[in-house]
Amino acid sequence: SITSEWRPNNSPKLLDLLDDTVPGIGTYEDFNTIDWVREKSKDRDRHREITNKSKQSTVALLFSISDAFSGWLLMLLIGLMSGALAGGIDIAAHWMTDLKEGVCLNGFWFNHEHCCWASNETTFQERDKCPQWKSWAELMVGVSEGPGLYVVNYFMYMCWALLFAFLAVILVRAFAPYACGSGIPEIKTILSGFIIRGYLGKWTLIIKTITLVLAVSSGLSLGKEGPLVHVACCCANVLCHFFTKYRRNEAKRREVLSAASAVGVSVAFGAPIGGVLFSLEEVSYYFPLKTLWRSFFAALVAAFTLRSINPFGNSRLVLFYVEFHTPWHLLELIPFVLLGIFGGLWGAFFIRANIAWCRLRKNTCLGHYPVLEVVVVTLLTAFLAFPIEYTRMSSSELISELFNDCGLLDSSKLCCYTSNSGSASGSVNATAANGLGARLVGPDLYTAMWQLALALLLKMIFTVVTFGMKVPSGLFIPSMAVGAIAGRLLGVCMEQLAIRHHEGDIFRGWCSPGADCITPGLYAMVGAAACLGGVTRMTVSLVVIMFELTGGLEYIVPLMAAAMTSKWVADALGRESIYEAHIRLNGYPFLEAKEEFRHKTLATDVMQPRRGDPLLSVLTESRMTVEEVERLIADTTYSGFPVVISQQSPRLVGFVLRRDLVISLENARRNQEGVVSMSPILFTECDPPMSPSAPPAVKLRSILDLSPFTVTVHTPMEIVVDIFRKLGLRQCLVIQNGRLLGIITKKDILKHMAQMANRDPDSILFN
């Protein structure tokens, strides 16, 4: 740094400024950005001290070993806690979702599937019907068929949905306002160095866990996958407080939170490798190799814990296990790419529509009535969802059914084909029939197709309106549901095309008579990946999550083709993913690493103060009193002050943070004898000559950063932006020939970038 020429040879290290004897020094206020350089230096100094002491005694050596092991122990605890919570959420959500339709007489705590498992009176064709499971109409009115049954069940479905959603929004509003939404935009911002106190606290963890179950069970078009990342990060933050190394260092804590993001996806999808890649590709700001290993370990422990709990009851970790028997053909890449285009279009449409709706909510009276909004949306969702079988079932069940390949034992309407004689038959006969028309669409499948088309439309509208409401709401499952419906529809169309035109030039090569050459379930899987990719702009992590989620390892190429196509199409229509769009909507100070700075501006164009502005507020190294410094603090709101030699000779000495200055002055007034308003403040190494009657000086050199980052007035802004991104700076001082001219903060850069992109620069809300 240029300031080194004024530093005395025996000056303290950069981070002697963190004097642990004064509580609060080196900490940050709410809605402020951490100083990554300072935090990393503090950790290096601490590690160096522990290493040196470990050579002196056995106790110190044991402490050094336990300190090195503490990171792995913390990962183990995060994995165990997150896995256990995710398992509980899965089981509770499954039970409460089924509670909307009926109750088990053997025990109210059994969901529909578990209730009928033990029954000896269940037929294979109607495996979901058993005398032990009673619908609400059968219990209350005593009817088992007719319009009365339908009306009572309809009414009870809506009542339960409203109750669950109302409880969720009331709990969020009363106890933990930060528990709403997905949480991923805020976690991205926190991982970039921003501080939002309480966002990852214990109350947020408790309320988010409870309300996530309620929100998913209410039938709203939302998923639990995004919020599970928030839950895992809350677990990590709470557990960090038991380890001094992570409690006292914000940068180290963010390494743990990066690993926790991987754990969240691992337990959400049963995809530990996909979780690590998701954290690396989508969420993390700083991801060293050590964090990669620890993320992998934590995700492994979490997946193992979830597998031990076995929430899906199928002894598998994967959520949507598929077993397709027909290999895909090269020509099928054309419809897969079409699904990719659809996914990109859906992603771009969804982001624009959802941001417009959220902006409307924010800027109108709609935002003042969050409870009413949730209740009305739930009422509409339940009212329109119940009549259609595919919207009435939970999104996870729907995706599972759409991914399914029709086998001999399937009783689903999606597998109701007719034989070549034209007579309708179940899938048993249809699949066994040995003829070209063995897989022609039957009347039930026609009905299912129309219902799926209507469900697609409803899912699209409800997902746009639901994401961003004051309840926990994830986006992964609704987006996958939209894509899976579109994919299944296209898959059935392709299948019928192949059957009816099996002798044509296109299909002759791979469709032999009587064989299934198209798998509609595969199209649903590819469509789900395409739509999720269009909304989140994930690529590598998305493909890995999809094949871990389904077990379909041999279908990586179709998934890759769809994911890349959807990203290209969506990027052509808008560069931001849904998370980045919400970060910008909320005005968080997040410097996106993927966004290039192409403008030819200089540091002098962005620095404060500008021409005509008041002079920069500075401290001098030896000529100010306690009263003058306290008045400067009271009159300004700046996060820190440059320290110069004198007002006449503004050569830079260092930089001091406002919070450190306030705490040090309060501590001096309280504990140092003789300190009064006229006491001089010294940032110098040596004491200047003073009269014997003068009050004692307050020495604050220990809190002074002697090597702040500096640039010259002619430094191009693209280099300044790069420095801020890669080093995670809070501020950078602008000098010319050693003289201090101005300062550039992260907020100044964000405002400048917004101005250059013709956006409102005042949309950056926080310090």
N, C-alpha and C positions, 0 to 999 in steps of 0.2 A: 504494500500500500504506500501511497505517496506520503502519508503522515509519518512514516518511519523515521524521516530525517530529524524530527523534533523529539523523538523518544529517547530518554536517557538510557545509558547502557544497562543500568541495574533496575530498570522498571519492572513492575510485576507482569506476569503473564496476562494475556488477553482476558482470561477468565478468573483472575483474582477478584474481579468485580463481583463475583457471587460469594459474598461473605455470609456463610451459613449461620453466623452468630446473630444476624438480624433477620428475624422471620419475615418472609414475604419478598425479600430481595431475590430477583431472578425469576419471579412468577409473572403471570400475565393477567390482564383484566379481561372480562367477558367481551366478546365480539372484537377481539384483537388477533393479529397474526403473530405466530411464534417466530423467533429468530433462529432458523435452522443452524446457521454457522455457530452461533453462541452455544446452542444446546449440544451440538456434536463436539465442540471443543470442551465443554464442561464434562461430557462423558469420557472423552479421551484423557483429560486430566485425572478424573476419578479412577479410571482403569489403570493409569500409570502409577498412581499412588498405592492402589491395592497390590499391584505387582511388586513394587519396591518393598512394601511392608511384608509381603509373603516370604521374603528371603530372611526375615529377621526372627520369626518365631513360628512354632507349630500352629498356634491358634490362628495367627494371621494367614497361614497357608490354608488351613481348613476353611476359613472365611472366604479366601480367594476361590477355592474349589466350589463352595456353595453358591458364590456369586455367579460363577460361570455356568453352573447347573440350573440356576433359578429360571432362566429363560425357557428351558425345556420343560421344567416343572409347571411353569405358567401355561405353556401350550397344552400340556396334558390336562390341566384343570379346565381350561377353556373348552377343549374337545369334549370332555366328560359332561360338563354343565350344559353346553349347547346341544349335544346329542340327546341328553335326557329331556331337556325342555322341548326340543323338536318332536321327539317321540310322544310326549304328553300332548302337545298341540295337535298332532296328527290324529291320535286316538280320540281326543275330545271333539275335534271338528267333525270327524266321521260320525260319531254318536249323535251329536247335536243336529247335523244335517238330516239324518234319518228320523230324528225326533219330530221334525216338521210334518212327516207323513204318518207316523204311528208309533206304537210302543210295544216292547216285548213283554209278554205275560210271565215268562220264566224269570225275568229280572230286568227292571227298567234300564239298567246300565249296559245291556247288550244292544249293539246296533243291529240293523236288519240282517246283515250277512251272518254275524255270529249267532243270532237268535235261531236262524234256520239251519245252521250247521248240524246241531244236535238232533234235529227232528227226523223221525223215521217215516214221516208221512209226506215228504217232499218228493215230487216227481222230477225227473231230469228236465223235461220240457218246461216245467214251471218251477224252477229251482228257487225262485225268489218268493214263492208263496208257501206259507206253512201256517198251521193253526195257532202256533205260539205267537206269531206276529199279527197284531190287530191294528187296522187303520183307525183313525180317530172317529170316523163315522160308525164303524162297527162297535166301538166302545161306548159312544155317546148316544147313538140313535138305535143301534142294534140292527142296522140294515147292511147287507153284504153286496147288494147290487141295486141298480136303478139310479135315477137322477138325484135322489136324496143323498146317496153315498158321495156322488161327485161334488155336490154343493157344499156339504159339510167338510169334506176333505180340502176343498178349495179355500173355504173360510179359515180353517185351522192352519193351513199352510201359510196364508197371509198373516194371520195373527202371530204365529211363531217367528216369521221373518221380521215383522215389525218390532216384536219384543227384543230379539237379538240385536238388531241394528240400533234400536233406541238405547239399550243398555251400553252398547259399545261407544256410541257418541257421547253419552252422558258421562261415562267413566273417563274418557279421554279429556273431555272439557273440564271436568271437576278436579282431576288428580294429576294428569300428565299431558298437557297440550302438545308436547313434542312427540307423543306416541302415535300421532296420525300419519297418514301417507305411507309411502314406501320406505323412506329413510335413506335410500342410496344417494340422491343428490347431496344431502347434507353430509353423509359420510365421506363422499368424494371431497367435499369442501373442507371437512375436518382433517382428512388425511393430507390435504395440501398445506396444512399449517394453521387453519383458522380455529378459533376457540368459541364453542357454543356451550356454555355451562349448562349442565342439566340434561343435555341431549342424549347422553349415554349414561345417565344416572340410574340408581336402583329403582326409583319410582317409575321412571320411563320403562325400565325392564319389566317390572311387575305388571303395570297396566297394559303394556303392549302385548305381553304374553296372553293375558286374559281377553283383551278386546280383539286380538287377532282371531282367536277361536270363535268369538261371537260374530265378527264381521264375515268370516268365511262361511259360517253356518247359516247366516241370514239369506244366502242365495244371491247376494250382490255380485256383479261381474268384476271380481277381484281375486287375487291369489295370495298365498301366504309366503311365496318364495322371496320376494324383495324384503318384506318385513322381517323374515328370519335372518337376513344379513344384519339388519339393525339390532335384532335380539342378540345375536352372537357378539356383535361389537359392544353392546351394553354389558354382556357377561365379561368380556375382556377388560373393559374399563373398570368394572367393579372389582375384579380380581387383581388388577394392577395395583390397587391401593394396599395390598398385602405385601408388595415387593418394593423396597425403597428405591431400587435402581430405576423402576418404571414409574413410581409415584412422583419422583422429583424431576424427571426429565421428559419433557413433552415430545421430543423427537423419538426417543426410545419407545414411548407409549404408542406413537403412531406406527412404528414397526409391528407392534403387537396387534394393533387394530387392522393392519393390512392382512395379517395372518387370520384374524377373526372373520374378515370378509370372506376368505376362502372357506372357512368353517361353515359360515352361513349357507353358502351355495352347496357345500358338501351334504349338509343335513336336509336342505330343501329338496334336492333332487337325488340324493344318494350318489353324488358324482364328485368324489374327492379330487381327482386330477382336474376335472373341469372347474372346480372351485378355485384351485390354485391359479389356473390360467385366467379365470374371470377376475380375480384380484389383481393379477399382473396387467391384464389388457384393459380393464374397464375402470377399476376403482382406485388403485394405488398411485400415489404421486412419487414416493421414494421407496424402491423395492430392491434392496441389496440382496446378494446371493444368500446370505445368512437367513434372511427373512423367507426366501424361497424354500429352504430346507425346513424351517420351522413351520411354515404354512402347510407344507406337505405332511409333516408329522401330526399337526393339530387336526387337519382334515381327515387323516387316517383314523385317529382316535375317535373323532366325532362320528365318522361313518360306522366304525366298529360298535360304538355305543348304541347308535340307532338300529343297527342290525340285531343287536342283543335284545332290544326292546321289541323288535318286529311289529311295528305299528300297522303294517298293511296285511299282516296275517298270512303272507304267502312265502315266508322264509327267504324272501329276496330283498336286497337293498334297493333295487331299481323300482321306480314308480310305475312305469308303463312297459312291462316286459313284452317283447314281441318275438315271434318265431315265424318268419316268412319262409315258405318252402320253395318259392320260385325266384331264381336269380333275375336281376334286372338286365335289360338289353341296352346296347349303346344308343339306339334310336330313342329310347325313353328319356334321354337327356334333354330332348326338345321340350316335352311337357314339364320336366323338372325346372328348366330355365324359365318357362312361362310362370310356374309357381313362384320362382324367385322374383320375377317382374311384379307379380301380384303382391308379394310380400313387401317389396320396396315401395310400391304405390300406397299400400295400406299403412306402412310406417310413416311415410311423409304426410299422408292425410291425417292419421291419428295425431301426430305431433302438432300439426297446425290447428286442428280442431280442438284438441285438449288444452293447448296453451291459450287459444281464444276464449274457451269456456272458463279457464282458471283466471284469466285477466278480467273477464266479465264479473266473476265471483269476487275478485279483489277490489274492483273499482266501483261496484254498485252495492245496493243494500242487500243483495243476495248473500254477501259475505258476513253480514251481521246476524244471520239466522242459520248457523251450521246444523243445529239439531233438526230444524224444520226441513232443511234441504235433504238430509240423510233419510228422514222419515218418508218424504214425498218420493224420492228416488227408489227407496226400498218398496214402497207401496206399488209404484208403477212396475218395477221389476218383477215383483211377485205376481201381480195381476196379469201381466203379459206372459210370464214364464210358465205358469202352471198348466195352461192348456196344451203346450207343446212338450212332448216327452223329452226332447233333447235340450231344452232350456230349463226344464224342471229339475233334472238331475244335476249334480255338482259338476263343475267344469272338469275336475280330474276324472270323474267317471265317464264323462262325455269323450274326453281325449282318449281314454283307455279303450272305449268302444270303437272309436274311429280308427285307432291304430290296429285294431284286431283283424287278423286274417281269418276269413270264414272257413271253419273246419266242419267236421262231421257232426259235432255236438253243439253247434251254436244255435241259439233260439232267437237271436236278435233279428229285428226287421231288416237290418242292413245286409243280412245273409239270406233273405227270402227270395230265391230265384225260382224260375219255372223250368221244367224240362222241355225238350224239343217237341213234345206232343202238344204243348200249350197248356197243360194242366198245371195249376199252382201246386207247389210242393215245398216242403221244408228243405233246409239246406242239406239234410241227410240224403234225400233222394236226388236233389239237384246236383250234389257233388258226385254222387255215385253213378248217376246216369251217364251212359257212354255215348255221347252224341255231341254234335257241334253246338246245339242249342242248349246244352246243359246249364249254362250260366246266363240265360236271358232274364231280363228284369221282370220280377213278378209284381202283382198289384200292391203288396205290402211294401216292397222296395220303392215303388213309385211314390207312395204316400210318404215314406221316410225321406226321399229326395226332396220333396216339396217342404216337408217340415225342417229339413236341414238348411234349405235355402232361406227360409224365414228365420230360423235360429241364427244364421250367419248375419243377417241384417240387424236383428235385435242385439246380438252380441257386440257388433260394431258400435251401435248407438250407445248402449249402456256402458261399455268400457270407456268411451270418450267422456261421458258425464261422471262416472264413478271415480276415476283416478284423480286424486287431489282432494277428495272430500275429507272431512274430519274424522275418519276412521282409518285403521291400518289397512292399506290397500296395495297389493303387489300387482305387477303388470305381466309377469312371465306367463302364468297359466291362461289368463284371458286372451293374450296375443297368440299363444299356441293353439287355443281353441278355435280362434278365427281361422288360422292357417290350416288346422286339421280338417275343419268343415269344408273349406275351399278345396283342399287336396283330395278329400274323399269324394266330393262331387266330380272333380276332374278324373279321378281314378276310375269311378264307375263308368263315366262317359268313354274313357279310353278302353276299358274292358269290353263294353258293348260294341265299340267300333271294331275291336280286334275280332270279336266273335262273328259279327255280321259281315266283315270284309276280310276273313282269314285267308282268302285266296288272292287278295290284292298284292300289289308289288311291295307295299310297305311291310305287311305282316307275314308274308309267305316265309320269310327267312327264319322267323323264330316262333311262330304260332302253329304248332302241330295240332291236327284235329283231336278234339276231346280233352286237350290239356289246358290248364290255366296258365296263360302267359303274362297276364297283367295282375298285379297285386294292389287293389285300391288302398289297403292299409299303409303301404309304403308311400303312396302319394300323400296320404294324410300326414305321415311323419315328416316328409320333405316340406310340405306346406307349412307345418307348425314351425319348423326351423326357419323357413323363409320369412314368415311374419314376425317372429321374435327378433330375427336379425334386422329386419327393416325398422323396427321400433328402437332397438338398443344399439344397433350398428356393431354388434359383436361378430367376430368371424371365427378365429381359431378356437376360442373357449366355447363358442356356441356349438360347433361341430362335435367337440369332445363331450360337452354336456349331453348332447342329443344321443350319441352312441352309448354313453354310460347310462343314460336314462332309460334306454330301450333295449340295450344289449345287442343292437343291430350293427355289429362291427363291420360287416361286409358292405354296408350301404354308406360308407364314408364319402365316396365320390359324388353320388347324388346330393348328399347333404352339403358338401363343399360347393358344388355348382350352384345350388339354390342360395346358400348363404352369401357367396360372393356376388351373385347377380342382384340379390335384394339390397346389398350394401351399395353397389354401384348405382342402382336406380334411385334409392333413397338419397344418396349423397348428391346426385344430380339435381334433385328437387329441394334439397336443404341440407346444410352441412352438419347440423346439430343432432345428436341423439336426444331421446326424451329426457334423459337425466341432465344433460348440458342445457337444454331448453328451460328446465325447471330451475336450474342454478341461476340462469340469467334472469328469469322471471322474478325470482326472490332477491336478486341483487347481491348475491354472495360474492366476495372477492376471490374468485377462482381464475387463475391463469391457465387456460387450456393448453396443454402441451402439443395437441394435434393442430392447433390453429396457427397458421403462419402469419408473421408480421411483414407486410410487403411495402410499407410506406417509407419514403425517404426523408423522415424527420430526424432532428438532432436532439440531444439531451437538453439543450437550451430552449427548445420549443415546448418542452413538457414540464421543466422544473418549476418549483415555487421558490420565491415569488416571481411573478411576471413583471413586465414593465408597467409602472404605474401603481403596483401593489405596495403595501407597507413593507418595510425591510424585514428580513428574516429574523425571527426571535432566536437569539443566541445567548449563551452564558460565557463569561470570561473566566480564565483559569485562576485569577487571584484578586479581582477588584470588585467583587460583588458581595453584598451582605445577605444575611438570612432573610431579612425583610424584603429586599429587592427580588430575590429568587422566589419567595413565597407569593409575592404580588404577580410575578411573571406566570407562575403556575396557575394562579387564580384567574388571570385574564385570558388565558389561552386554553385550548383543548388538545394541543399536539401530544403525540405519543412519546416524544423525546426531543432533546435539544442538542445542537452541535455546540462544542466548547472551543472557543478561539483564544488566541493570546490576549487580544484587547479589541475594543470597538474600532480603534484607529488602525490597528494592524490585524485584520481578520484572517490570520493564518491558522489553519485547522490544527487542533490538538487532539480531539476525540469526539465521542458522542455519548450522551447519558440518557437513559430511559426515564420518562416522567415518573413511572411507578416506583422505580428504584430511588429516585430523587426524593419523592414525597415520603417514602418509608424511612429513608436515612435521616431526613430533617426531623421527622416526628421522633425518631429514636434518639437523635442528638439532644433535642429539647427535653426529652424525658430523662435521659440517663447521663448526659455529659454536664458536668458542673459548670455553671457560669455562662452558659449559652443564652444570649439575648438576641433581640431583633437586629442589633448593630454588629453582631459577630460576623467576621469575614468568612467566606467560603473559599476553600482552597482545593484546586484540582492539581496542584503542583507537587513535585517530588520533595523540593526543599522549601522550608518556610521563609517567606520574605521578611525583611526587618520590620518589626512592629514596636510601638511605644509600650512601656511597662504597664501603663494604665488601660491599654486596649483590652476588650473582652477576648476570651479564648476563641481560637479559630475552629471551624468545623472542617475536618479533612475528609474529602469525598473522592480521593483519587482511586480508591478500591472499587468504586462502582462505575468508573470511567472506562469505556471501550476505546482503547488506544489505537486500534487499527480498523476503523470503520471502512466500508467499501466506498471507493471514490471513483468518479469518472470525470472526464473533462467536458467542457461545454460543446466540443465538436464530436463527441462520441455518437455514432449513429444509434437511433432508437432500437433498431433490430438487435444490436449487440446488447443494449441495456435490458431489453425484454428477455433475451436469452440468459443473461446473468441472473435476472430475477427468477426465471423458471428453474434453472439448474441449481442455483444455490439457495433458493427459497428465501430471498431477502425480504425484509420489511421496508427498508429504506436504503437509499444510496445518495451520498453527498456529491454535489457538483462543484468542482474547483477549477481554477485557472492560475497556473504558476504558483500553486500552493495557497492561493487566497480562496476562501469559501465564498461561493456565489449563490448557491441554492441547494435544494433538496428534492429528490424524486421519491415518492412513496408508491407502494403497490396500488393504492387507490388512484393516484395520478395516472399510472400506466393504464389501468382498466378504463378510466374516464377517457383517456386519449384514444384508446382502441375503439371504444364505443363511438366516439366522435368521428373517427376515421371511417367507421362502418355505417355512418348516418343514423346512429341510434342515440337515444337520450342519454347523455353522460351522467345525469343525476339519478339514473336508475341503479347506480352502485350505492347501496344503502349504508353499508357498515364501514367502520374505520379500517 
